[in-house]
Amino acid sequence: MKAKFVIKILSLFVALVSISCKNDSKEEKEIVLTSGVLGEYMDTSVKPGDNFTAFVNGTWIKNTEIPLDKSSYGIGNILHEESEDNVKEIIEESADGELEKGTDEQKVQDLYKSYIES
C-alpha cells in the first residue's frame, strides 16, 4: 500500500518536472555545437607533430604578456581576476540604497560599510 503511494507521488513529480521543462515556444532553437578550440590562438606555422603546444597556443603565448608581479599567467589567472572584479562590483552596487533589515543583501551592505569606514 505504502509502495503504491510512493510510486504515485514519484510519477506525479516526474510529470510535473517534465511539464515545467517543456519549451512552450513554437520556434525550434538551433543548437550550435562548438569544439572549444579557438583558432585565433593557434600558430599554424608550427607543425603539430613538432610542437603541439606551440601549434595550439603559439599566438596566445606570443601576444600575452605575463604581469611583472606574477611568475606565470594563464586563463585560470584571468578568470580569477575577472570574477574578483565582478564580485567587487556587485558588493559596491549593493552598498548603496536602503535594503530590508535582516536580508542577506543588507548584511553584506553592513559588513562592507563597516570595513570601508574603519
Phi and psi restraints in degrees (range 20) as a CNS / XPLOR table:
assign (resid 1 and name C) (resid 2 and name N)
       (resid 2 and name CA) (resid 2 and name C) 1.0 -66.2 20.0 2
assign (resid 2 and name N) (resid 2 and name CA)
       (resid 2 and name C) (resid 3 and name N) 1.0 -37.6 20.0 2
assign (resid 2 and name C) (resid 3 and name N)
       (resid 3 and name CA) (resid 3 and name C) 1.0 -63.4 20.0 2
assign (resid 3 and name N) (resid 3 and name CA)
       (resid 3 and name C) (resid 4 and name N) 1.0 -39.4 20.0 2
assign (resid 3 and name C) (resid 4 and name N)
       (resid 4 and name CA) (resid 4 and name C) 1.0 -63.8 20.0 2
assign (resid 4 and name N) (resid 4 and name CA)
       (resid 4 and name C) (resid 5 and name N) 1.0 -39.6 20.0 2
assign (resid 4 and name C) (resid 5 and name N)
       (resid 5 and name CA) (resid 5 and name C) 1.0 -64.8 20.0 2
assign (resid 5 and name N) (resid 5 and name CA)
       (resid 5 and name C) (resid 6 and name N) 1.0 -43.1 20.0 2
assign (resid 5 and name C) (resid 6 and name N)
       (resid 6 and name CA) (resid 6 and name C) 1.0 -63.7 20.0 2
assign (resid 6 and name N) (resid 6 and name CA)
       (resid 6 and name C) (resid 7 and name N) 1.0 -41.9 20.0 2
assign (resid 6 and name C) (resid 7 and name N)
       (resid 7 and name CA) (resid 7 and name C) 1.0 -63.1 20.0 2
assign (resid 7 and name N) (resid 7 and name CA)
       (resid 7 and name C) (resid 8 and name N) 1.0 -41.4 20.0 2
assign (resid 7 and name C) (resid 8 and name N)
       (resid 8 and name CA) (resid 8 and name C) 1.0 -63.6 20.0 2
assign (resid 8 and name N) (resid 8 and name CA)
       (resid 8 and name C) (resid 9 and name N) 1.0 -42.3 20.0 2
assign (resid 8 and name C) (resid 9 and name N)
       (resid 9 and name CA) (resid 9 and name C) 1.0 -64.1 20.0 2
assign (resid 9 and name N) (resid 9 and name CA)
       (resid 9 and name C) (resid 10 and name N) 1.0 -45.1 20.0 2
assign (resid 9 and name C) (resid 10 and name N)
       (resid 10 and name CA) (resid 10 and name C) 1.0 -63.5 20.0 2
assign (resid 10 and name N) (resid 10 and name CA)
       (resid 10 and name C) (resid 11 and name N) 1.0 -39.4 20.0 2
assign (resid 10 and name C) (resid 11 and name N)
       (resid 11 and name CA) (resid 11 and name C) 1.0 -63.6 20.0 2
assign (resid 11 and name N) (resid 11 and name CA)
       (resid 11 and name C) (resid 12 and name N) 1.0 -41.1 20.0 2
assign (resid 11 and name C) (resid 12 and name N)
       (resid 12 and name CA) (resid 12 and name C) 1.0 -63.8 20.0 2
assign (resid 12 and name N) (resid 12 and name CA)
       (resid 12 and name C) (resid 13 and name N) 1.0 -42.7 20.0 2
assign (resid 12 and name C) (resid 13 and name N)
       (resid 13 and name CA) (resid 13 and name C) 1.0 -61.0 20.0 2
assign (resid 13 and name N) (resid 13 and name CA)
       (resid 13 and name C) (resid 14 and name N) 1.0 -46.7 20.0 2
assign (resid 13 and name C) (resid 14 and name N)
       (resid 14 and name CA) (resid 14 and name C) 1.0 -61.9 20.0 2
assign (resid 14 and name N) (resid 14 and name CA)
       (resid 14 and name C) (resid 15 and name N) 1.0 -41.3 20.0 2
assign (resid 14 and name C) (resid 15 and name N)
       (resid 15 and name CA) (resid 15 and name C) 1.0 -64.0 20.0 2
assign (resid 15 and name N) (resid 15 and name CA)
       (resid 15 and name C) (resid 16 and name N) 1.0 -43.7 20.0 2
assign (resid 15 and name C) (resid 16 and name N)
       (resid 16 and name CA) (resid 16 and name C) 1.0 -65.0 20.0 2
assign (resid 16 and name N) (resid 16 and name CA)
       (resid 16 and name C) (resid 17 and name N) 1.0 -40.5 20.0 2
assign (resid 16 and name C) (resid 17 and name N)
       (resid 17 and name CA) (resid 17 and name C) 1.0 -65.5 20.0 2
assign (resid 17 and name N) (resid 17 and name CA)
       (resid 17 and name C) (resid 18 and name N) 1.0 -43.0 20.0 2
assign (resid 17 and name C) (resid 18 and name N)
       (resid 18 and name CA) (resid 18 and name C) 1.0 -66.7 20.0 2
assign (resid 18 and name N) (resid 18 and name CA)
       (resid 18 and name C) (resid 19 and name N) 1.0 -34.5 20.0 2
assign (resid 18 and name C) (resid 19 and name N)
       (resid 19 and name CA) (resid 19 and name C) 1.0 -68.6 20.0 2
assign (resid 19 and name N) (resid 19 and name CA)
       (resid 19 and name C) (resid 20 and name N) 1.0 -42.5 20.0 2
assign (resid 19 and name C) (resid 20 and name N)
       (resid 20 and name CA) (resid 20 and name C) 1.0 -70.1 20.0 2
assign (resid 20 and name N) (resid 20 and name CA)
       (resid 20 and name C) (resid 21 and name N) 1.0 -26.0 20.0 2
assign (resid 20 and name C) (resid 21 and name N)
       (resid 21 and name CA) (resid 21 and name C) 1.0 -86.4 20.0 2
assign (resid 21 and name N) (resid 21 and name CA)
       (resid 21 and name C) (resid 22 and name N) 1.0 -9.7 20.0 2
assign (resid 21 and name C) (resid 22 and name N)
       (resid 22 and name CA) (resid 22 and name C) 1.0 -69.2 20.0 2
assign (resid 22 and name N) (resid 22 and name CA)
       (resid 22 and name C) (resid 23 and name N) 1.0 136.6 20.0 2
assign (resid 22 and name C) (resid 23 and name N)
       (resid 23 and name CA) (resid 23 and name C) 1.0 -84.4 20.0 2
assign (resid 23 and name N) (resid 23 and name CA)
       (resid 23 and name C) (resid 24 and name N) 1.0 115.2 20.0 2
assign (resid 23 and name C) (resid 24 and name N)
       (resid 24 and name CA) (resid 24 and name C) 1.0 -82.6 20.0 2
assign (resid 24 and name N) (resid 24 and name CA)
       (resid 24 and name C) (resid 25 and name N) 1.0 -10.7 20.0 2
assign (resid 24 and name C) (resid 25 and name N)
       (resid 25 and name CA) (resid 25 and name C) 1.0 -71.6 20.0 2
assign (resid 25 and name N) (resid 25 and name CA)
       (resid 25 and name C) (resid 26 and name N) 1.0 146.2 20.0 2
assign (resid 25 and name C) (resid 26 and name N)
       (resid 26 and name CA) (resid 26 and name C) 1.0 -76.1 20.0 2
assign (resid 26 and name N) (resid 26 and name CA)
       (resid 26 and name C) (resid 27 and name N) 1.0 -27.5 20.0 2
assign (resid 26 and name C) (resid 27 and name N)
       (resid 27 and name CA) (resid 27 and name C) 1.0 -80.8 20.0 2
assign (resid 27 and name N) (resid 27 and name CA)
       (resid 27 and name C) (resid 28 and name N) 1.0 135.8 20.0 2
assign (resid 27 and name C) (resid 28 and name N)
       (resid 28 and name CA) (resid 28 and name C) 1.0 -85.0 20.0 2
assign (resid 28 and name N) (resid 28 and name CA)
       (resid 28 and name C) (resid 29 and name N) 1.0 127.8 20.0 2
assign (resid 28 and name C) (resid 29 and name N)
       (resid 29 and name CA) (resid 29 and name C) 1.0 -89.0 20.0 2
assign (resid 29 and name N) (resid 29 and name CA)
       (resid 29 and name C) (resid 30 and name N) 1.0 130.0 20.0 2
assign (resid 29 and name C) (resid 30 and name N)
       (resid 30 and name CA) (resid 30 and name C) 1.0 -82.0 20.0 2
assign (resid 30 and name N) (resid 30 and name CA)
       (resid 30 and name C) (resid 31 and name N) 1.0 127.3 20.0 2
assign (resid 30 and name C) (resid 31 and name N)
       (resid 31 and name CA) (resid 31 and name C) 1.0 -93.1 20.0 2
assign (resid 31 and name N) (resid 31 and name CA)
       (resid 31 and name C) (resid 32 and name N) 1.0 124.0 20.0 2
assign (resid 31 and name C) (resid 32 and name N)
       (resid 32 and name CA) (resid 32 and name C) 1.0 -100.3 20.0 2
assign (resid 32 and name N) (resid 32 and name CA)
       (resid 32 and name C) (resid 33 and name N) 1.0 118.7 20.0 2
assign (resid 32 and name C) (resid 33 and name N)
       (resid 33 and name CA) (resid 33 and name C) 1.0 -91.9 20.0 2
assign (resid 33 and name N) (resid 33 and name CA)
       (resid 33 and name C) (resid 34 and name N) 1.0 134.4 20.0 2
assign (resid 33 and name C) (resid 34 and name N)
       (resid 34 and name CA) (resid 34 and name C) 1.0 -124.6 20.0 2
assign (resid 34 and name N) (resid 34 and name CA)
       (resid 34 and name C) (resid 35 and name N) 1.0 157.6 20.0 2
assign (resid 34 and name C) (resid 35 and name N)
       (resid 35 and name CA) (resid 35 and name C) 1.0 -83.8 20.0 2
assign (resid 35 and name N) (resid 35 and name CA)
       (resid 35 and name C) (resid 36 and name N) 1.0 -22.4 20.0 2
assign (resid 35 and name C) (resid 36 and name N)
       (resid 36 and name CA) (resid 36 and name C) 1.0 91.0 20.0 2
assign (resid 36 and name N) (resid 36 and name CA)
       (resid 36 and name C) (resid 37 and name N) 1.0 -4.7 20.0 2
assign (resid 36 and name C) (resid 37 and name N)
       (resid 37 and name CA) (resid 37 and name C) 1.0 -84.1 20.0 2
assign (resid 37 and name N) (resid 37 and name CA)
       (resid 37 and name C) (resid 38 and name N) 1.0 125.3 20.0 2
assign (resid 37 and name C) (resid 38 and name N)
       (resid 38 and name CA) (resid 38 and name C) 1.0 -100.4 20.0 2
assign (resid 38 and name N) (resid 38 and name CA)
       (resid 38 and name C) (resid 39 and name N) 1.0 107.0 20.0 2
assign (resid 38 and name C) (resid 39 and name N)
       (resid 39 and name CA) (resid 39 and name C) 1.0 -63.4 20.0 2
assign (resid 39 and name N) (resid 39 and name CA)
       (resid 39 and name C) (resid 40 and name N) 1.0 -26.6 20.0 2
assign (resid 39 and name C) (resid 40 and name N)
       (resid 40 and name CA) (resid 40 and name C) 1.0 -69.3 20.0 2
assign (resid 40 and name N) (resid 40 and name CA)
       (resid 40 and name C) (resid 41 and name N) 1.0 -16.1 20.0 2
assign (resid 40 and name C) (resid 41 and name N)
       (resid 41 and name CA) (resid 41 and name C) 1.0 -94.1 20.0 2
assign (resid 41 and name N) (resid 41 and name CA)
       (resid 41 and name C) (resid 42 and name N) 1.0 -5.9 20.0 2
assign (resid 41 and name C) (resid 42 and name N)
       (resid 42 and name CA) (resid 42 and name C) 1.0 -81.9 20.0 2
assign (resid 42 and name N) (resid 42 and name CA)
       (resid 42 and name C) (resid 43 and name N) 1.0 149.2 20.0 2
assign (resid 42 and name C) (resid 43 and name N)
       (resid 43 and name CA) (resid 43 and name C) 1.0 -113.3 20.0 2
assign (resid 43 and name N) (resid 43 and name CA)
       (resid 43 and name C) (resid 44 and name N) 1.0 93.8 20.0 2
assign (resid 43 and name C) (resid 44 and name N)
       (resid 44 and name CA) (resid 44 and name C) 1.0 -76.4 20.0 2
assign (resid 44 and name N) (resid 44 and name CA)
       (resid 44 and name C) (resid 45 and name N) 1.0 -3.0 20.0 2
assign (resid 44 and name C) (resid 45 and name N)
       (resid 45 and name CA) (resid 45 and name C) 1.0 -76.5 20.0 2
assign (resid 45 and name N) (resid 45 and name CA)
       (resid 45 and name C) (resid 46 and name N) 1.0 -15.4 20.0 2
assign (resid 45 and name C) (resid 46 and name N)
       (resid 46 and name CA) (resid 46 and name C) 1.0 -96.5 20.0 2
assign (resid 46 and name N) (resid 46 and name CA)
       (resid 46 and name C) (resid 47 and name N) 1.0 136.6 20.0 2
assign (resid 46 and name C) (resid 47 and name N)
       (resid 47 and name CA) (resid 47 and name C) 1.0 -76.4 20.0 2
assign (resid 47 and name N) (resid 47 and name CA)
       (resid 47 and name C) (resid 48 and name N) 1.0 132.9 20.0 2
assign (resid 47 and name C) (resid 48 and name N)
       (resid 48 and name CA) (resid 48 and name C) 1.0 -59.1 20.0 2
assign (resid 48 and name N) (resid 48 and name CA)
       (resid 48 and name C) (resid 49 and name N) 1.0 -30.7 20.0 2
assign (resid 48 and name C) (resid 49 and name N)
       (resid 49 and name CA) (resid 49 and name C) 1.0 -73.3 20.0 2
assign (resid 49 and name N) (resid 49 and name CA)
       (resid 49 and name C) (resid 50 and name N) 1.0 -23.9 20.0 2
assign (resid 49 and name C) (resid 50 and name N)
       (resid 50 and name CA) (resid 50 and name C) 1.0 -80.3 20.0 2
assign (resid 50 and name N) (resid 50 and name CA)
       (resid 50 and name C) (resid 51 and name N) 1.0 -47.1 20.0 2
assign (resid 50 and name C) (resid 51 and name N)
       (resid 51 and name CA) (resid 51 and name C) 1.0 -154.6 20.0 2
assign (resid 51 and name N) (resid 51 and name CA)
       (resid 51 and name C) (resid 52 and name N) 1.0 93.7 20.0 2
assign (resid 51 and name C) (resid 52 and name N)
       (resid 52 and name CA) (resid 52 and name C) 1.0 -64.8 20.0 2
assign (resid 52 and name N) (resid 52 and name CA)
       (resid 52 and name C) (resid 53 and name N) 1.0 -37.9 20.0 2
assign (resid 52 and name C) (resid 53 and name N)
       (resid 53 and name CA) (resid 53 and name C) 1.0 -62.0 20.0 2
assign (resid 53 and name N) (resid 53 and name CA)
       (resid 53 and name C) (resid 54 and name N) 1.0 -45.0 20.0 2
assign (resid 53 and name C) (resid 54 and name N)
       (resid 54 and name CA) (resid 54 and name C) 1.0 -65.8 20.0 2
assign (resid 54 and name N) (resid 54 and name CA)
       (resid 54 and name C) (resid 55 and name N) 1.0 -36.3 20.0 2
assign (resid 54 and name C) (resid 55 and name N)
       (resid 55 and name CA) (resid 55 and name C) 1.0 -63.5 20.0 2
assign (resid 55 and name N) (resid 55 and name CA)
       (resid 55 and name C) (resid 56 and name N) 1.0 -47.1 20.0 2
assign (resid 55 and name C) (resid 56 and name N)
       (resid 56 and name CA) (resid 56 and name C) 1.0 -78.2 20.0 2
assign (resid 56 and name N) (resid 56 and name CA)
       (resid 56 and name C) (resid 57 and name N) 1.0 -40.2 20.0 2
assign (resid 56 and name C) (resid 57 and name N)
       (resid 57 and name CA) (resid 57 and name C) 1.0 -116.9 20.0 2
assign (resid 57 and name N) (resid 57 and name CA)
       (resid 57 and name C) (resid 58 and name N) 1.0 7.1 20.0 2
assign (resid 57 and name C) (resid 58 and name N)
       (resid 58 and name CA) (resid 58 and name C) 1.0 -55.8 20.0 2
assign (resid 58 and name N) (resid 58 and name CA)
       (resid 58 and name C) (resid 59 and name N) 1.0 -47.0 20.0 2
assign (resid 58 and name C) (resid 59 and name N)
       (resid 59 and name CA) (resid 59 and name C) 1.0 -66.9 20.0 2
assign (resid 59 and name N) (resid 59 and name CA)
       (resid 59 and name C) (resid 60 and name N) 1.0 -39.6 20.0 2
assign (resid 59 and name C) (resid 60 and name N)
       (resid 60 and name CA) (resid 60 and name C) 1.0 -63.6 20.0 2
assign (resid 60 and name N) (resid 60 and name CA)
       (resid 60 and name C) (resid 61 and name N) 1.0 -43.5 20.0 2
assign (resid 60 and name C) (resid 61 and name N)
       (resid 61 and name CA) (resid 61 and name C) 1.0 -63.5 20.0 2
assign (resid 61 and name N) (resid 61 and name CA)
       (resid 61 and name C) (resid 62 and name N) 1.0 -41.0 20.0 2
assign (resid 61 and name C) (resid 62 and name N)
       (resid 62 and name CA) (resid 62 and name C) 1.0 -66.8 20.0 2
assign (resid 62 and name N) (resid 62 and name CA)
       (resid 62 and name C) (resid 63 and name N) 1.0 -35.6 20.0 2
assign (resid 62 and name C) (resid 63 and name N)
       (resid 63 and name CA) (resid 63 and name C) 1.0 -96.5 20.0 2
assign (resid 63 and name N) (resid 63 and name CA)
       (resid 63 and name C) (resid 64 and name N) 1.0 -9.2 20.0 2
assign (resid 63 and name C) (resid 64 and name N)
       (resid 64 and name CA) (resid 64 and name C) 1.0 -103.4 20.0 2
assign (resid 64 and name N) (resid 64 and name CA)
       (resid 64 and name C) (resid 65 and name N) 1.0 121.8 20.0 2
assign (resid 64 and name C) (resid 65 and name N)
       (resid 65 and name CA) (resid 65 and name C) 1.0 -91.7 20.0 2
assign (resid 65 and name N) (resid 65 and name CA)
       (resid 65 and name C) (resid 66 and name N) 1.0 133.0 20.0 2
assign (resid 65 and name C) (resid 66 and name N)
       (resid 66 and name CA) (resid 66 and name C) 1.0 -76.8 20.0 2
assign (resid 66 and name N) (resid 66 and name CA)
       (resid 66 and name C) (resid 67 and name N) 1.0 124.6 20.0 2
assign (resid 66 and name C) (resid 67 and name N)
       (resid 67 and name CA) (resid 67 and name C) 1.0 -58.4 20.0 2
assign (resid 67 and name N) (resid 67 and name CA)
       (resid 67 and name C) (resid 68 and name N) 1.0 148.0 20.0 2
assign (resid 67 and name C) (resid 68 and name N)
       (resid 68 and name CA) (resid 68 and name C) 1.0 -63.0 20.0 2
assign (resid 68 and name N) (resid 68 and name CA)
       (resid 68 and name C) (resid 69 and name N) 1.0 -25.9 20.0 2
assign (resid 68 and name C) (resid 69 and name N)
       (resid 69 and name CA) (resid 69 and name C) 1.0 -89.0 20.0 2
assign (resid 69 and name N) (resid 69 and name CA)
       (resid 69 and name C) (resid 70 and name N) 1.0 7.7 20.0 2
assign (resid 69 and name C) (resid 70 and name N)
       (resid 70 and name CA) (resid 70 and name C) 1.0 -126.3 20.0 2
assign (resid 70 and name N) (resid 70 and name CA)
       (resid 70 and name C) (resid 71 and name N) 1.0 148.1 20.0 2
assign (resid 70 and name C) (resid 71 and name N)
       (resid 71 and name CA) (resid 71 and name C) 1.0 -89.1 20.0 2
assign (resid 71 and name N) (resid 71 and name CA)
       (resid 71 and name C) (resid 72 and name N) 1.0 -20.2 20.0 2
assign (resid 71 and name C) (resid 72 and name N)
       (resid 72 and name CA) (resid 72 and name C) 1.0 -149.0 20.0 2
assign (resid 72 and name N) (resid 72 and name CA)
       (resid 72 and name C) (resid 73 and name N) 1.0 164.4 20.0 2
assign (resid 72 and name C) (resid 73 and name N)
       (resid 73 and name CA) (resid 73 and name C) 1.0 -155.8 20.0 2
assign (resid 73 and name N) (resid 73 and name CA)
       (resid 73 and name C) (resid 74 and name N) 1.0 135.5 20.0 2
assign (resid 73 and name C) (resid 74 and name N)
       (resid 74 and name CA) (resid 74 and name C) 1.0 -160.4 20.0 2
assign (resid 74 and name N) (resid 74 and name CA)
       (resid 74 and name C) (resid 75 and name N) 1.0 -170.9 20.0 2
assign (resid 74 and name C) (resid 75 and name N)
       (resid 75 and name CA) (resid 75 and name C) 1.0 -62.7 20.0 2
assign (resid 75 and name N) (resid 75 and name CA)
       (resid 75 and name C) (resid 76 and name N) 1.0 -32.3 20.0 2
assign (resid 75 and name C) (resid 76 and name N)
       (resid 76 and name CA) (resid 76 and name C) 1.0 -61.8 20.0 2
assign (resid 76 and name N) (resid 76 and name CA)
       (resid 76 and name C) (resid 77 and name N) 1.0 -42.8 20.0 2
assign (resid 76 and name C) (resid 77 and name N)
       (resid 77 and name CA) (resid 77 and name C) 1.0 -64.3 20.0 2
assign (resid 77 and name N) (resid 77 and name CA)
       (resid 77 and name C) (resid 78 and name N) 1.0 -43.0 20.0 2
assign (resid 77 and name C) (resid 78 and name N)
       (resid 78 and name CA) (resid 78 and name C) 1.0 -62.6 20.0 2
assign (resid 78 and name N) (resid 78 and name CA)
       (resid 78 and name C) (resid 79 and name N) 1.0 -46.3 20.0 2
assign (resid 78 and name C) (resid 79 and name N)
       (resid 79 and name CA) (resid 79 and name C) 1.0 -64.1 20.0 2
assign (resid 79 and name N) (resid 79 and name CA)
       (resid 79 and name C) (resid 80 and name N) 1.0 -39.7 20.0 2
assign (resid 79 and name C) (resid 80 and name N)
       (resid 80 and name CA) (resid 80 and name C) 1.0 -62.1 20.0 2
assign (resid 80 and name N) (resid 80 and name CA)
       (resid 80 and name C) (resid 81 and name N) 1.0 -46.1 20.0 2
assign (resid 80 and name C) (resid 81 and name N)
       (resid 81 and name CA) (resid 81 and name C) 1.0 -64.0 20.0 2
assign (resid 81 and name N) (resid 81 and name CA)
       (resid 81 and name C) (resid 82 and name N) 1.0 -42.7 20.0 2
assign (resid 81 and name C) (resid 82 and name N)
       (resid 82 and name CA) (resid 82 and name C) 1.0 -64.4 20.0 2
assign (resid 82 and name N) (resid 82 and name CA)
       (resid 82 and name C) (resid 83 and name N) 1.0 -40.4 20.0 2
assign (resid 82 and name C) (resid 83 and name N)
       (resid 83 and name CA) (resid 83 and name C) 1.0 -67.3 20.0 2
assign (resid 83 and name N) (resid 83 and name CA)
       (resid 83 and name C) (resid 84 and name N) 1.0 -37.6 20.0 2
assign (resid 83 and name C) (resid 84 and name N)
       (resid 84 and name CA) (resid 84 and name C) 1.0 -63.1 20.0 2
assign (resid 84 and name N) (resid 84 and name CA)
       (resid 84 and name C) (resid 85 and name N) 1.0 -43.0 20.0 2
assign (resid 84 and name C) (resid 85 and name N)
       (resid 85 and name CA) (resid 85 and name C) 1.0 -62.7 20.0 2
assign (resid 85 and name N) (resid 85 and name CA)
       (resid 85 and name C) (resid 86 and name N) 1.0 -40.8 20.0 2
assign (resid 85 and name C) (resid 86 and name N)
       (resid 86 and name CA) (resid 86 and name C) 1.0 -65.2 20.0 2
assign (resid 86 and name N) (resid 86 and name CA)
       (resid 86 and name C) (resid 87 and name N) 1.0 -43.3 20.0 2
assign (resid 86 and name C) (resid 87 and name N)
       (resid 87 and name CA) (resid 87 and name C) 1.0 -64.1 20.0 2
assign (resid 87 and name N) (resid 87 and name CA)
       (resid 87 and name C) (resid 88 and name N) 1.0 -42.4 20.0 2
assign (resid 87 and name C) (resid 88 and name N)
       (resid 88 and name CA) (resid 88 and name C) 1.0 -60.0 20.0 2
assign (resid 88 and name N) (resid 88 and name CA)
       (resid 88 and name C) (resid 89 and name N) 1.0 -44.1 20.0 2
assign (resid 88 and name C) (resid 89 and name N)
       (resid 89 and name CA) (resid 89 and name C) 1.0 -62.5 20.0 2
assign (resid 89 and name N) (resid 89 and name CA)
       (resid 89 and name C) (resid 90 and name N) 1.0 -42.5 20.0 2
assign (resid 89 and name C) (resid 90 and name N)
       (resid 90 and name CA) (resid 90 and name C) 1.0 -62.5 20.0 2
assign (resid 90 and name N) (resid 90 and name CA)
       (resid 90 and name C) (resid 91 and name N) 1.0 -44.2 20.0 2
assign (resid 90 and name C) (resid 91 and name N)
       (resid 91 and name CA) (resid 91 and name C) 1.0 -65.3 20.0 2
assign (resid 91 and name N) (resid 91 and name CA)
       (resid 91 and name C) (resid 92 and name N) 1.0 -44.1 20.0 2
assign (resid 91 and name C) (resid 92 and name N)
       (resid 92 and name CA) (resid 92 and name C) 1.0 -64.4 20.0 2
assign (resid 92 and name N) (resid 92 and name CA)
       (resid 92 and name C) (resid 93 and name N) 1.0 -38.6 20.0 2
assign (resid 92 and name C) (resid 93 and name N)
       (resid 93 and name CA) (resid 93 and name C) 1.0 -66.5 20.0 2
assign (resid 93 and name N) (resid 93 and name CA)
       (resid 93 and name C) (resid 94 and name N) 1.0 -36.9 20.0 2
assign (resid 93 and name C) (resid 94 and name N)
       (resid 94 and name CA) (resid 94 and name C) 1.0 -78.6 20.0 2
assign (resid 94 and name N) (resid 94 and name CA)
       (resid 94 and name C) (resid 95 and name N) 1.0 -11.2 20.0 2
assign (resid 94 and name C) (resid 95 and name N)
       (resid 95 and name CA) (resid 95 and name C) 1.0 -74.2 20.0 2
assign (resid 95 and name N) (resid 95 and name CA)
       (resid 95 and name C) (resid 96 and name N) 1.0 -18.3 20.0 2
assign (resid 95 and name C) (resid 96 and name N)
       (resid 96 and name CA) (resid 96 and name C) 1.0 -96.9 20.0 2
assign (resid 96 and name N) (resid 96 and name CA)
       (resid 96 and name C) (resid 97 and name N) 1.0 145.5 20.0 2
assign (resid 96 and name C) (resid 97 and name N)
       (resid 97 and name CA) (resid 97 and name C) 1.0 99.0 20.0 2
assign (resid 97 and name N) (resid 97 and name CA)
       (resid 97 and name C) (resid 98 and name N) 1.0 169.6 20.0 2
assign (resid 97 and name C) (resid 98 and name N)
       (resid 98 and name CA) (resid 98 and name C) 1.0 -95.7 20.0 2
assign (resid 98 and name N) (resid 98 and name CA)
       (resid 98 and name C) (resid 99 and name N) 1.0 125.7 20.0 2
assign (resid 98 and name C) (resid 99 and name N)
       (resid 99 and name CA) (resid 99 and name C) 1.0 -117.1 20.0 2
assign (resid 99 and name N) (resid 99 and name CA)
       (resid 99 and name C) (resid 100 and name N) 1.0 154.1 20.0 2
assign (resid 99 and name C) (resid 100 and name N)
       (resid 100 and name CA) (resid 100 and name C) 1.0 -65.2 20.0 2
assign (resid 100 and name N) (resid 100 and name CA)
       (resid 100 and name C) (resid 101 and name N) 1.0 133.2 20.0 2
assign (resid 100 and name C) (resid 101 and name N)
       (resid 101 and name CA) (resid 101 and name C) 1.0 -60.3 20.0 2
assign (resid 101 and name N) (resid 101 and name CA)
       (resid 101 and name C) (resid 102 and name N) 1.0 137.3 20.0 2
assign (resid 101 and name C) (resid 102 and name N)
       (resid 102 and name CA) (resid 102 and name C) 1.0 89.3 20.0 2
assign (resid 102 and name N) (resid 102 and name CA)
       (resid 102 and name C) (resid 103 and name N) 1.0 -8.8 20.0 2
assign (resid 102 and name C) (resid 103 and name N)
       (resid 103 and name CA) (resid 103 and name C) 1.0 -77.3 20.0 2
assign (resid 103 and name N) (resid 103 and name CA)
       (resid 103 and name C) (resid 104 and name N) 1.0 159.9 20.0 2
assign (resid 103 and name C) (resid 104 and name N)
       (resid 104 and name CA) (resid 104 and name C) 1.0 -61.7 20.0 2
assign (resid 104 and name N) (resid 104 and name CA)
       (resid 104 and name C) (resid 105 and name N) 1.0 -37.7 20.0 2
assign (resid 104 and name C) (resid 105 and name N)
       (resid 105 and name CA) (resid 105 and name C) 1.0 -62.3 20.0 2
assign (resid 105 and name N) (resid 105 and name CA)
       (resid 105 and name C) (resid 106 and name N) 1.0 -41.6 20.0 2
assign (resid 105 and name C) (resid 106 and name N)
       (resid 106 and name CA) (resid 106 and name C) 1.0 -66.6 20.0 2
assign (resid 106 and name N) (resid 106 and name CA)
       (resid 106 and name C) (resid 107 and name N) 1.0 -36.3 20.0 2
assign (resid 106 and name C) (resid 107 and name N)
       (resid 107 and name CA) (resid 107 and name C) 1.0 -66.6 20.0 2
assign (resid 107 and name N) (resid 107 and name CA)
       (resid 107 and name C) (resid 108 and name N) 1.0 -41.8 20.0 2
assign (resid 107 and name C) (resid 108 and name N)
       (resid 108 and name CA) (resid 108 and name C) 1.0 -63.5 20.0 2
assign (resid 108 and name N) (resid 108 and name CA)
       (resid 108 and name C) (resid 109 and name N) 1.0 -42.2 20.0 2
assign (resid 108 and name C) (resid 109 and name N)
       (resid 109 and name CA) (resid 109 and name C) 1.0 -59.6 20.0 2
assign (resid 109 and name N) (resid 109 and name CA)
       (resid 109 and name C) (resid 110 and name N) 1.0 -46.5 20.0 2
assign (resid 109 and name C) (resid 110 and name N)
       (resid 110 and name CA) (resid 110 and name C) 1.0 -63.9 20.0 2
assign (resid 110 and name N) (resid 110 and name CA)
       (resid 110 and name C) (resid 111 and name N) 1.0 -43.2 20.0 2
assign (resid 110 and name C) (resid 111 and name N)
       (resid 111 and name CA) (resid 111 and name C) 1.0 -62.9 20.0 2
assign (resid 111 and name N) (resid 111 and name CA)
       (resid 111 and name C) (resid 112 and name N) 1.0 -44.9 20.0 2
assign (resid 111 and name C) (resid 112 and name N)
       (resid 112 and name CA) (resid 112 and name C) 1.0 -62.7 20.0 2
assign (resid 112 and name N) (resid 112 and name CA)
       (resid 112 and name C) (resid 113 and name N) 1.0 -46.3 20.0 2
assign (resid 112 and name C) (resid 113 and name N)
       (resid 113 and name CA) (resid 113 and name C) 1.0 -64.4 20.0 2
assign (resid 113 and name N) (resid 113 and name CA)
       (resid 113 and name C) (resid 114 and name N) 1.0 -37.8 20.0 2
assign (resid 113 and name C) (resid 114 and name N)
       (resid 114 and name CA) (resid 114 and name C) 1.0 -68.0 20.0 2
assign (resid 114 and name N) (resid 114 and name CA)
       (resid 114 and name C) (resid 115 and name N) 1.0 -32.8 20.0 2
assign (resid 114 and name C) (resid 115 and name N)
       (resid 115 and name CA) (resid 115 and name C) 1.0 -71.5 20.0 2
assign (resid 115 and name N) (resid 115 and name CA)
       (resid 115 and name C) (resid 116 and name N) 1.0 -44.5 20.0 2
assign (resid 115 and name C) (resid 116 and name N)
       (resid 116 and name CA) (resid 116 and name C) 1.0 -67.7 20.0 2
assign (resid 116 and name N) (resid 116 and name CA)
       (resid 116 and name C) (resid 117 and name N) 1.0 -39.1 20.0 2
assign (resid 116 and name C) (resid 117 and name N)
       (resid 117 and name CA) (resid 117 and name C) 1.0 -81.6 20.0 2
assign (resid 117 and name N) (resid 117 and name CA)
       (resid 117 and name C) (resid 118 and name N) 1.0 -10.6 20.0 2
